[in-house]
Amino acid sequence: MNTLTTDVIESLIKEQVDELTDFDVTTITQETPVSEFGFVSLDFISIQVALKRASGVTVDLSQLAEANVTTFGELIAFLSQAINQKILNNNGGY
């Protein structure tokens, strides 16, 4: 398994926002509040499945609140760190 770049994760999340909400993804910046997307609980499951398909690992999105993630940029940074740490752990650190 290879790690995912921040750009790949960002594209994946924008695709999910586009598919799951009416939010105009062309207006998303690093400072866009995640709350503006209007996600409902089932949307997070869809995002989790999409991330698993892309990375091969499951990310616990319930940790978003604990991590105090409020902006799109913080979301991407959180997901990048969580996904790539799990990939490295699953590969024995290589």
Jmol script that loads the backbone (N, CA, C; Angstrom):
load data "model"
ATOM      1  N   MET A   1       0.821  -1.179   0.000  1.00  0.00           N
ATOM      2  CA  MET A   1       0.000   0.000   0.000  1.00  0.00           C
ATOM      3  C   MET A   1       0.870   1.250   0.000  1.00  0.00           C
ATOM      4  N   ASN A   2       0.527   2.204  -0.823  1.00  0.00           N
ATOM      5  CA  ASN A   2       1.243   3.461  -0.863  1.00  0.00           C
ATOM      6  C   ASN A   2       0.466   4.522  -0.093  1.00  0.00           C
ATOM      7  N   THR A   3       1.195   5.478   0.440  1.00  0.00           N
ATOM      8  CA  THR A   3       0.523   6.564   1.131  1.00  0.00           C
ATOM      9  C   THR A   3      -0.204   7.428   0.101  1.00  0.00           C
ATOM     10  N   LEU A   4      -1.185   8.181   0.572  1.00  0.00           N
ATOM     11  CA  LEU A   4      -1.936   9.073  -0.304  1.00  0.00           C
ATOM     12  C   LEU A   4      -1.442  10.497  -0.113  1.00  0.00           C
ATOM     13  N   THR A   5      -1.280  11.214  -1.216  1.00  0.00           N
ATOM     14  CA  THR A   5      -0.857  12.605  -1.108  1.00  0.00           C
ATOM     15  C   THR A   5      -2.024  13.455  -0.618  1.00  0.00           C
ATOM     16  N   THR A   6      -1.691  14.607  -0.096  1.00  0.00           N
ATOM     17  CA  THR A   6      -2.709  15.546   0.362  1.00  0.00           C
ATOM     18  C   THR A   6      -3.614  15.943  -0.801  1.00  0.00           C
ATOM     19  N   ASP A   7      -3.041  16.106  -1.992  1.00  0.00           N
ATOM     20  CA  ASP A   7      -3.842  16.481  -3.161  1.00  0.00           C
ATOM     21  C   ASP A   7      -4.871  15.410  -3.508  1.00  0.00           C
ATOM     22  N   VAL A   8      -4.490  14.144  -3.402  1.00  0.00           N
ATOM     23  CA  VAL A   8      -5.413  13.049  -3.695  1.00  0.00           C
ATOM     24  C   VAL A   8      -6.547  13.046  -2.669  1.00  0.00           C
ATOM     25  N   ILE A   9      -6.209  13.209  -1.407  1.00  0.00           N
ATOM     26  CA  ILE A   9      -7.229  13.234  -0.349  1.00  0.00           C
ATOM     27  C   ILE A   9      -8.153  14.430  -0.546  1.00  0.00           C
ATOM     28  N   GLU A  10      -7.585  15.582  -0.879  1.00  0.00           N
ATOM     29  CA  GLU A  10      -8.394  16.782  -1.105  1.00  0.00           C
ATOM     30  C   GLU A  10      -9.372  16.559  -2.260  1.00  0.00           C
ATOM     31  N   SER A  11      -8.908  15.988  -3.352  1.00  0.00           N
ATOM     32  CA  SER A  11      -9.780  15.708  -4.499  1.00  0.00           C
ATOM     33  C   SER A  11     -10.886  14.739  -4.126  1.00  0.00           C
ATOM     34  N   LEU A  12     -10.534  13.715  -3.374  1.00  0.00           N
ATOM     35  CA  LEU A  12     -11.509  12.716  -2.954  1.00  0.00           C
ATOM     36  C   LEU A  12     -12.594  13.345  -2.087  1.00  0.00           C
ATOM     37  N   ILE A  13     -12.207  14.193  -1.154  1.00  0.00           N
ATOM     38  CA  ILE A  13     -13.187  14.826  -0.276  1.00  0.00           C
ATOM     39  C   ILE A  13     -14.055  15.808  -1.061  1.00  0.00           C
ATOM     40  N   LYS A  14     -13.471  16.535  -1.982  1.00  0.00           N
ATOM     41  CA  LYS A  14     -14.274  17.440  -2.817  1.00  0.00           C
ATOM     42  C   LYS A  14     -15.288  16.662  -3.647  1.00  0.00           C
ATOM     43  N   GLU A  15     -14.889  15.503  -4.166  1.00  0.00           N
ATOM     44  CA  GLU A  15     -15.818  14.654  -4.910  1.00  0.00           C
ATOM     45  C   GLU A  15     -16.981  14.229  -4.023  1.00  0.00           C
ATOM     46  N   GLN A  16     -16.664  13.867  -2.790  1.00  0.00           N
ATOM     47  CA  GLN A  16     -17.704  13.450  -1.858  1.00  0.00           C
ATOM     48  C   GLN A  16     -18.639  14.613  -1.516  1.00  0.00           C
ATOM     49  N   VAL A  17     -18.079  15.779  -1.283  1.00  0.00           N
ATOM     50  CA  VAL A  17     -18.907  16.958  -0.999  1.00  0.00           C
ATOM     51  C   VAL A  17     -19.843  17.210  -2.178  1.00  0.00           C
ATOM     52  N   ASP A  18     -19.313  17.102  -3.394  1.00  0.00           N
ATOM     53  CA  ASP A  18     -20.107  17.334  -4.598  1.00  0.00           C
ATOM     54  C   ASP A  18     -21.236  16.312  -4.724  1.00  0.00           C
ATOM     55  N   GLU A  19     -20.928  15.047  -4.447  1.00  0.00           N
ATOM     56  CA  GLU A  19     -21.923  13.983  -4.580  1.00  0.00           C
ATOM     57  C   GLU A  19     -22.978  14.013  -3.471  1.00  0.00           C
ATOM     58  N   LEU A  20     -22.569  14.377  -2.268  1.00  0.00           N
ATOM     59  CA  LEU A  20     -23.445  14.244  -1.107  1.00  0.00           C
ATOM     60  C   LEU A  20     -24.216  15.509  -0.734  1.00  0.00           C
ATOM     61  N   THR A  21     -23.770  16.655  -1.231  1.00  0.00           N
ATOM     62  CA  THR A  21     -24.393  17.911  -0.817  1.00  0.00           C
ATOM     63  C   THR A  21     -24.666  18.798  -2.033  1.00  0.00           C
ATOM     64  N   ASP A  22     -25.293  19.930  -1.779  1.00  0.00           N
ATOM     65  CA  ASP A  22     -25.535  20.926  -2.823  1.00  0.00           C
ATOM     66  C   ASP A  22     -24.468  22.018  -2.796  1.00  0.00           C
ATOM     67  N   PHE A  23     -23.412  21.812  -2.018  1.00  0.00           N
ATOM     68  CA  PHE A  23     -22.378  22.829  -1.872  1.00  0.00           C
ATOM     69  C   PHE A  23     -21.584  22.949  -3.173  1.00  0.00           C
ATOM     70  N   ASP A  24     -21.287  24.174  -3.578  1.00  0.00           N
ATOM     71  CA  ASP A  24     -20.504  24.436  -4.790  1.00  0.00           C
ATOM     72  C   ASP A  24     -19.019  24.199  -4.485  1.00  0.00           C
ATOM     73  N   VAL A  25     -18.494  23.060  -4.901  1.00  0.00           N
ATOM     74  CA  VAL A  25     -17.118  22.688  -4.559  1.00  0.00           C
ATOM     75  C   VAL A  25     -16.079  23.612  -5.171  1.00  0.00           C
ATOM     76  N   THR A  26     -16.460  24.365  -6.193  1.00  0.00           N
ATOM     77  CA  THR A  26     -15.491  25.288  -6.794  1.00  0.00           C
ATOM     78  C   THR A  26     -15.172  26.452  -5.860  1.00  0.00           C
ATOM     79  N   THR A  27     -15.984  26.637  -4.829  1.00  0.00           N
ATOM     80  CA  THR A  27     -15.755  27.737  -3.880  1.00  0.00           C
ATOM     81  C   THR A  27     -15.000  27.291  -2.634  1.00  0.00           C
ATOM     82  N   ILE A  28     -14.663  26.011  -2.538  1.00  0.00           N
ATOM     83  CA  ILE A  28     -13.980  25.503  -1.348  1.00  0.00           C
ATOM     84  C   ILE A  28     -12.548  26.015  -1.301  1.00  0.00           C
ATOM     85  N   THR A  29     -12.180  26.564  -0.142  1.00  0.00           N
ATOM     86  CA  THR A  29     -10.805  26.975   0.127  1.00  0.00           C
ATOM     87  C   THR A  29     -10.352  26.252   1.395  1.00  0.00           C
ATOM     88  N   GLN A  30      -9.099  26.420   1.749  1.00  0.00           N
ATOM     89  CA  GLN A  30      -8.575  25.809   2.970  1.00  0.00           C
ATOM     90  C   GLN A  30      -9.309  26.332   4.206  1.00  0.00           C
ATOM     91  N   GLU A  31      -9.860  27.550   4.122  1.00  0.00           N
ATOM     92  CA  GLU A  31     -10.518  28.163   5.266  1.00  0.00           C
ATOM     93  C   GLU A  31     -12.024  27.908   5.323  1.00  0.00           C
ATOM     94  N   THR A  32     -12.584  27.228   4.317  1.00  0.00           N
ATOM     95  CA  THR A  32     -14.022  26.970   4.307  1.00  0.00           C
ATOM     96  C   THR A  32     -14.413  26.125   5.515  1.00  0.00           C
ATOM     97  N   PRO A  33     -15.377  26.602   6.321  1.00  0.00           N
ATOM     98  CA  PRO A  33     -15.822  25.800   7.461  1.00  0.00           C
ATOM     99  C   PRO A  33     -16.493  24.507   6.996  1.00  0.00           C
ATOM    100  N   VAL A  34     -16.116  23.399   7.583  1.00  0.00           N
ATOM    101  CA  VAL A  34     -16.701  22.100   7.245  1.00  0.00           C
ATOM    102  C   VAL A  34     -18.204  22.121   7.512  1.00  0.00           C
ATOM    103  N   SER A  35     -18.626  22.887   8.508  1.00  0.00           N
ATOM    104  CA  SER A  35     -20.051  22.960   8.862  1.00  0.00           C
ATOM    105  C   SER A  35     -20.899  23.495   7.709  1.00  0.00           C
ATOM    106  N   GLU A  36     -20.302  24.256   6.795  1.00  0.00           N
ATOM    107  CA  GLU A  36     -21.046  24.805   5.664  1.00  0.00           C
ATOM    108  C   GLU A  36     -21.449  23.739   4.652  1.00  0.00           C
ATOM    109  N   PHE A  37     -20.802  22.579   4.686  1.00  0.00           N
ATOM    110  CA  PHE A  37     -21.127  21.517   3.735  1.00  0.00           C
ATOM    111  C   PHE A  37     -22.486  20.888   4.020  1.00  0.00           C
ATOM    112  N   GLY A  38     -22.947  20.979   5.263  1.00  0.00           N
ATOM    113  CA  GLY A  38     -24.244  20.420   5.618  1.00  0.00           C
ATOM    114  C   GLY A  38     -24.268  18.905   5.676  1.00  0.00           C
ATOM    115  N   PHE A  39     -23.143  18.304   6.052  1.00  0.00           N
ATOM    116  CA  PHE A  39     -23.089  16.845   6.163  1.00  0.00           C
ATOM    117  C   PHE A  39     -24.074  16.339   7.211  1.00  0.00           C
ATOM    118  N   VAL A  40     -24.691  15.194   6.932  1.00  0.00           N
ATOM    119  CA  VAL A  40     -25.473  14.454   7.915  1.00  0.00           C
ATOM    120  C   VAL A  40     -24.687  13.188   8.247  1.00  0.00           C
ATOM    121  N   SER A  41     -25.107  12.476   9.267  1.00  0.00           N
ATOM    122  CA  SER A  41     -24.316  11.335   9.749  1.00  0.00           C
ATOM    123  C   SER A  41     -24.050  10.288   8.667  1.00  0.00           C
ATOM    124  N   LEU A  42     -25.015  10.024   7.799  1.00  0.00           N
ATOM    125  CA  LEU A  42     -24.794   9.030   6.742  1.00  0.00           C
ATOM    126  C   LEU A  42     -23.741   9.482   5.740  1.00  0.00           C
ATOM    127  N   ASP A  43     -23.590  10.792   5.568  1.00  0.00           N
ATOM    128  CA  ASP A  43     -22.558  11.302   4.666  1.00  0.00           C
ATOM    129  C   ASP A  43     -21.168  10.902   5.150  1.00  0.00           C
ATOM    130  N   PHE A  44     -20.977  10.917   6.462  1.00  0.00           N
ATOM    131  CA  PHE A  44     -19.670  10.539   7.004  1.00  0.00           C
ATOM    132  C   PHE A  44     -19.357   9.071   6.725  1.00  0.00           C
ATOM    133  N   ILE A  45     -20.385   8.242   6.705  1.00  0.00           N
ATOM    134  CA  ILE A  45     -20.179   6.829   6.367  1.00  0.00           C
ATOM    135  C   ILE A  45     -19.756   6.706   4.900  1.00  0.00           C
ATOM    136  N   SER A  46     -20.392   7.456   4.028  1.00  0.00           N
ATOM    137  CA  SER A  46     -20.022   7.450   2.606  1.00  0.00           C
ATOM    138  C   SER A  46     -18.587   7.920   2.417  1.00  0.00           C
ATOM    139  N   ILE A  47     -18.207   8.949   3.141  1.00  0.00           N
ATOM    140  CA  ILE A  47     -16.832   9.458   3.063  1.00  0.00           C
ATOM    141  C   ILE A  47     -15.859   8.408   3.567  1.00  0.00           C
ATOM    142  N   GLN A  48     -16.220   7.760   4.665  1.00  0.00           N
ATOM    143  CA  GLN A  48     -15.360   6.726   5.242  1.00  0.00           C
ATOM    144  C   GLN A  48     -15.155   5.582   4.241  1.00  0.00           C
ATOM    145  N   VAL A  49     -16.214   5.170   3.558  1.00  0.00           N
ATOM    146  CA  VAL A  49     -16.121   4.098   2.557  1.00  0.00           C
ATOM    147  C   VAL A  49     -15.234   4.534   1.387  1.00  0.00           C
ATOM    148  N   ALA A  50     -15.408   5.764   0.923  1.00  0.00           N
ATOM    149  CA  ALA A  50     -14.590   6.274  -0.190  1.00  0.00           C
ATOM    150  C   ALA A  50     -13.112   6.322   0.196  1.00  0.00           C
ATOM    151  N   LEU A  51     -12.836   6.744   1.413  1.00  0.00           N
ATOM    152  CA  LEU A  51     -11.449   6.787   1.886  1.00  0.00           C
ATOM    153  C   LEU A  51     -10.858   5.385   1.982  1.00  0.00           C
ATOM    154  N   LYS A  52     -11.655   4.429   2.442  1.00  0.00           N
ATOM    155  CA  LYS A  52     -11.164   3.048   2.549  1.00  0.00           C
ATOM    156  C   LYS A  52     -10.873   2.476   1.155  1.00  0.00           C
ATOM    157  N   ARG A  53     -11.746   2.763   0.200  1.00  0.00           N
ATOM    158  CA  ARG A  53     -11.508   2.282  -1.174  1.00  0.00           C
ATOM    159  C   ARG A  53     -10.201   2.846  -1.731  1.00  0.00           C
ATOM    160  N   ALA A  54      -9.941   4.108  -1.448  1.00  0.00           N
ATOM    161  CA  ALA A  54      -8.755   4.766  -1.998  1.00  0.00           C
ATOM    162  C   ALA A  54      -7.471   4.373  -1.288  1.00  0.00           C
ATOM    163  N   SER A  55      -7.576   4.119   0.023  1.00  0.00           N
ATOM    164  CA  SER A  55      -6.361   3.904   0.810  1.00  0.00           C
ATOM    165  C   SER A  55      -6.174   2.487   1.329  1.00  0.00           C
ATOM    166  N   GLY A  56      -7.277   1.749   1.434  1.00  0.00           N
ATOM    167  CA  GLY A  56      -7.191   0.404   1.990  1.00  0.00           C
ATOM    168  C   GLY A  56      -7.252   0.367   3.504  1.00  0.00           C
ATOM    169  N   VAL A  57      -7.405   1.528   4.130  1.00  0.00           N
ATOM    170  CA  VAL A  57      -7.499   1.573   5.591  1.00  0.00           C
ATOM    171  C   VAL A  57      -8.761   2.314   5.999  1.00  0.00           C
ATOM    172  N   THR A  58      -9.239   2.012   7.206  1.00  0.00           N
ATOM    173  CA  THR A  58     -10.427   2.669   7.746  1.00  0.00           C
ATOM    174  C   THR A  58     -10.003   3.800   8.657  1.00  0.00           C
ATOM    175  N   VAL A  59     -10.595   4.956   8.438  1.00  0.00           N
ATOM    176  CA  VAL A  59     -10.330   6.122   9.274  1.00  0.00           C
ATOM    177  C   VAL A  59     -11.541   6.346  10.160  1.00  0.00           C
ATOM    178  N   ASP A  60     -11.307   6.492  11.459  1.00  0.00           N
ATOM    179  CA  ASP A  60     -12.378   6.728  12.415  1.00  0.00           C
ATOM    180  C   ASP A  60     -12.740   8.211  12.394  1.00  0.00           C
ATOM    181  N   LEU A  61     -13.815   8.546  11.676  1.00  0.00           N
ATOM    182  CA  LEU A  61     -14.200   9.943  11.537  1.00  0.00           C
ATOM    183  C   LEU A  61     -14.829  10.508  12.803  1.00  0.00           C
ATOM    184  N   SER A  62     -15.136   9.654  13.769  1.00  0.00           N
ATOM    185  CA  SER A  62     -15.667  10.166  15.037  1.00  0.00           C
ATOM    186  C   SER A  62     -14.597  10.968  15.781  1.00  0.00           C
ATOM    187  N   GLN A  63     -13.348  10.810  15.395  1.00  0.00           N
ATOM    188  CA  GLN A  63     -12.254  11.551  16.028  1.00  0.00           C
ATOM    189  C   GLN A  63     -12.166  12.991  15.543  1.00  0.00           C
ATOM    190  N   LEU A  64     -12.957  13.345  14.532  1.00  0.00           N
ATOM    191  CA  LEU A  64     -12.918  14.713  14.007  1.00  0.00           C
ATOM    192  C   LEU A  64     -13.265  15.734  15.083  1.00  0.00           C
ATOM    193  N   ALA A  65     -14.279  15.444  15.887  1.00  0.00           N
ATOM    194  CA  ALA A  65     -14.679  16.381  16.943  1.00  0.00           C
ATOM    195  C   ALA A  65     -13.575  16.520  17.980  1.00  0.00           C
ATOM    196  N   GLU A  66     -12.970  15.399  18.358  1.00  0.00           N
ATOM    197  CA  GLU A  66     -11.881  15.418  19.335  1.00  0.00           C
ATOM    198  C   GLU A  66     -10.687  16.217  18.810  1.00  0.00           C
ATOM    199  N   ALA A  67     -10.459  16.144  17.503  1.00  0.00           N
ATOM    200  CA  ALA A  67      -9.327  16.842  16.897  1.00  0.00           C
ATOM    201  C   ALA A  67      -9.636  18.320  16.642  1.00  0.00           C
ATOM    202  N   ASN A  68     -10.870  18.731  16.950  1.00  0.00           N
ATOM    203  CA  ASN A  68     -11.299  20.123  16.784  1.00  0.00           C
ATOM    204  C   ASN A  68     -11.130  20.599  15.336  1.00  0.00           C
ATOM    205  N   VAL A  69     -11.527  19.735  14.399  1.00  0.00           N
ATOM    206  CA  VAL A  69     -11.443  20.050  12.978  1.00  0.00           C
ATOM    207  C   VAL A  69     -12.631  20.936  12.605  1.00  0.00           C
ATOM    208  N   THR A  70     -12.352  22.147  12.120  1.00  0.00           N
ATOM    209  CA  THR A  70     -13.433  23.057  11.761  1.00  0.00           C
ATOM    210  C   THR A  70     -13.371  23.533  10.314  1.00  0.00           C
ATOM    211  N   THR A  71     -12.194  23.538   9.693  1.00  0.00           N
ATOM    212  CA  THR A  71     -12.072  24.024   8.317  1.00  0.00           C
ATOM    213  C   THR A  71     -11.711  22.886   7.369  1.00  0.00           C
ATOM    214  N   PHE A  72     -11.911  23.145   6.077  1.00  0.00           N
ATOM    215  CA  PHE A  72     -11.566  22.160   5.053  1.00  0.00           C
ATOM    216  C   PHE A  72     -10.083  21.808   5.124  1.00  0.00           C
ATOM    217  N   GLY A  73      -9.240  22.803   5.295  1.00  0.00           N
ATOM    218  CA  GLY A  73      -7.801  22.554   5.391  1.00  0.00           C
ATOM    219  C   GLY A  73      -7.447  21.664   6.569  1.00  0.00           C
ATOM    220  N   GLU A  74      -8.097  21.914   7.711  1.00  0.00           N
ATOM    221  CA  GLU A  74      -7.859  21.072   8.894  1.00  0.00           C
ATOM    222  C   GLU A  74      -8.356  19.653   8.658  1.00  0.00           C
ATOM    223  N   LEU A  75      -9.479  19.522   7.949  1.00  0.00           N
ATOM    224  CA  LEU A  75     -10.018  18.202   7.622  1.00  0.00           C
ATOM    225  C   LEU A  75      -9.035  17.415   6.768  1.00  0.00           C
ATOM    226  N   ILE A  76      -8.498  18.056   5.735  1.00  0.00           N
ATOM    227  CA  ILE A  76      -7.547  17.382   4.844  1.00  0.00           C
ATOM    228  C   ILE A  76      -6.283  16.997   5.609  1.00  0.00           C
ATOM    229  N   ALA A  77      -5.782  17.896   6.441  1.00  0.00           N
ATOM    230  CA  ALA A  77      -4.579  17.602   7.241  1.00  0.00           C
ATOM    231  C   ALA A  77      -4.837  16.432   8.189  1.00  0.00           C
ATOM    232  N   PHE A  78      -6.000  16.423   8.836  1.00  0.00           N
ATOM    233  CA  PHE A  78      -6.360  15.336   9.754  1.00  0.00           C
ATOM    234  C   PHE A  78      -6.416  14.012   9.009  1.00  0.00           C
ATOM    235  N   LEU A  79      -7.126  13.996   7.871  1.00  0.00           N
ATOM    236  CA  LEU A  79      -7.278  12.759   7.103  1.00  0.00           C
ATOM    237  C   LEU A  79      -5.947  12.277   6.550  1.00  0.00           C
ATOM    238  N   SER A  80      -5.136  13.181   6.064  1.00  0.00           N
ATOM    239  CA  SER A  80      -3.828  12.819   5.527  1.00  0.00           C
ATOM    240  C   SER A  80      -2.978  12.147   6.596  1.00  0.00           C
ATOM    241  N   GLN A  81      -2.938  12.753   7.759  1.00  0.00           N
ATOM    242  CA  GLN A  81      -2.138  12.193   8.856  1.00  0.00           C
ATOM    243  C   GLN A  81      -2.701  10.842   9.300  1.00  0.00           C
ATOM    244  N   ALA A  82      -4.022  10.754   9.453  1.00  0.00           N
ATOM    245  CA  ALA A  82      -4.643   9.514   9.937  1.00  0.00           C
ATOM    246  C   ALA A  82      -4.472   8.374   8.933  1.00  0.00           C
ATOM    247  N   ILE A  83      -4.727   8.652   7.661  1.00  0.00           N
ATOM    248  CA  ILE A  83      -4.628   7.611   6.631  1.00  0.00           C
ATOM    249  C   ILE A  83      -3.188   7.141   6.480  1.00  0.00           C
ATOM    250  N   ASN A  84      -2.277   8.069   6.323  1.00  0.00           N
ATOM    251  CA  ASN A  84      -0.895   7.678   6.059  1.00  0.00           C
ATOM    252  C   ASN A  84      -0.239   7.024   7.265  1.00  0.00           C
ATOM    253  N   GLN A  85      -0.632   7.405   8.475  1.00  0.00           N
ATOM    254  CA  GLN A  85      -0.110   6.728   9.669  1.00  0.00           C
ATOM    255  C   GLN A  85      -0.596   5.283   9.712  1.00  0.00           C
ATOM    256  N   LYS A  86      -1.872   5.060   9.381  1.00  0.00           N
ATOM    257  CA  LYS A  86      -2.397   3.691   9.369  1.00  0.00           C
ATOM    258  C   LYS A  86      -1.723   2.855   8.286  1.00  0.00           C
ATOM    259  N   ILE A  87      -1.499   3.452   7.118  1.00  0.00           N
ATOM    260  CA  ILE A  87      -0.826   2.726   6.034  1.00  0.00           C
ATOM    261  C   ILE A  87       0.577   2.331   6.463  1.00  0.00           C
ATOM    262  N   LEU A  88       1.301   3.279   7.055  1.00  0.00           N
ATOM    263  CA  LEU A  88       2.659   2.976   7.516  1.00  0.00           C
ATOM    264  C   LEU A  88       2.650   1.903   8.596  1.00  0.00           C
ATOM    265  N   ASN A  89       1.693   1.986   9.515  1.00  0.00           N
ATOM    266  CA  ASN A  89       1.584   0.971  10.568  1.00  0.00           C
ATOM    267  C   ASN A  89       1.284  -0.410   9.986  1.00  0.00           C
ATOM    268  N   ASN A  90       0.389  -0.448   8.976  1.00  0.00           N
ATOM    269  CA  ASN A  90       0.027  -1.718   8.355  1.00  0.00           C
ATOM    270  C   ASN A  90       1.175  -2.310   7.535  1.00  0.00           C
ATOM    271  N   ASN A  91       2.077  -1.456   7.080  1.00  0.00           N
ATOM    272  CA  ASN A  91       3.220  -1.924   6.289  1.00  0.00           C
ATOM    273  C   ASN A  91       4.453  -2.150   7.154  1.00  0.00           C
ATOM    274  N   GLY A  92       4.278  -2.157   8.440  1.00  0.00           N
ATOM    275  CA  GLY A  92       5.404  -2.394   9.325  1.00  0.00           C
ATOM    276  C   GLY A  92       6.363  -1.218   9.411  1.00  0.00           C
ATOM    277  N   GLY A  93       5.861  -0.014   9.084  1.00  0.00           N
ATOM    278  CA  GLY A  93       6.679   1.178   9.187  1.00  0.00           C
ATOM    279  C   GLY A  93       7.494   1.475   7.950  1.00  0.00           C
ATOM    280  N   TYR A  94       7.303   0.736   6.911  1.00  0.00           N
ATOM    281  CA  TYR A  94       8.084   0.962   5.688  1.00  0.00           C
ATOM    282  C   TYR A  94       7.333   1.844   4.734  1.00  0.00           C
TER     283      TYR A  94
END
end "model"
wireframe off; spacefill off
backbone 0.3
color backbone group
